[in-house]
Amino acid sequence: MTEPRIEQWWQELETEHKEWFRENLRAETIEPDVALAVYEAGGPDLKDKTLPPRDWDFIETQSEFVD
């Protein structure tokens, strides 16, 4: 089974959890409450792992200001 793409579950996350990812960009471990929020939003189980580089790139891109 393939893991859901971040584009599918990111929009379902509460703002506070999105902010955690932005403030902890490329973290090696995910806080338990944030990991649970991702799972409940339809994302991967991050209990013992982090996001793949592609997902971190997505978060970084979503966080950039547009001119």
C-alpha positions as CSV (number, residue, x, y, z in Angstrom):
1,M,0.0,0.0,0.0
2,T,1.4,3.4,-0.9
3,E,1.4,6.2,1.6
4,P,-1.0,9.1,0.9
5,R,0.5,12.2,-0.8
6,I,0.9,15.3,1.3
7,E,-1.3,17.2,-1.1
8,Q,-4.2,15.0,0.0
9,W,-3.8,15.4,3.8
10,W,-2.1,18.7,4.3
11,Q,-5.3,20.8,3.8
12,E,-7.0,18.7,6.5
13,L,-4.5,19.6,9.2
14,E,-5.3,22.3,11.8
15,T,-3.3,25.5,11.5
16,E,-1.4,24.8,14.7
17,H,0.0,21.5,13.3
18,K,1.0,23.2,10.0
19,E,2.8,25.8,12.0
20,W,4.7,23.1,13.9
21,F,6.0,21.7,10.7
22,R,6.9,25.2,9.4
23,E,8.8,26.0,12.7
24,N,10.5,22.6,12.8
25,L,11.3,22.2,9.1
26,R,13.0,18.9,8.4
27,A,12.7,17.7,12.0
28,E,14.1,14.2,12.5
29,T,11.3,13.3,14.9
30,I,7.7,14.5,14.9
31,E,5.9,15.4,18.2
32,P,3.3,12.7,19.1
33,D,0.3,15.1,19.0
34,V,1.4,16.4,15.5
35,A,2.0,12.8,14.3
36,L,-1.5,11.8,15.5
37,A,-3.0,14.9,13.7
38,V,-1.3,13.9,10.5
39,Y,-2.6,10.3,10.8
40,E,-6.1,11.5,11.6
41,A,-6.0,13.8,8.6
42,G,-5.3,10.8,6.3
43,G,-1.6,11.1,6.3
44,P,1.1,8.5,7.1
45,D,1.9,7.1,10.5
46,L,4.8,9.3,11.7
47,K,5.1,7.7,15.2
48,D,8.6,6.4,14.6
49,K,9.7,8.3,11.5
50,T,9.7,11.7,9.8
51,L,8.4,12.9,6.5
52,P,10.2,12.1,3.3
53,P,12.3,15.0,1.7
54,R,9.6,15.5,-1.0
55,D,7.0,16.3,1.7
56,W,9.4,18.7,3.5
57,D,10.0,20.5,0.2
58,F,6.2,20.8,-0.2
59,I,5.9,22.4,3.3
60,E,8.7,24.8,2.6
61,T,7.2,25.8,-0.7
62,Q,3.8,26.3,0.9
63,S,5.4,28.6,3.6
64,E,7.1,30.9,1.2
65,F,5.7,34.4,0.6
66,V,4.5,35.2,-2.9
67,D,5.6,38.6,-4.4
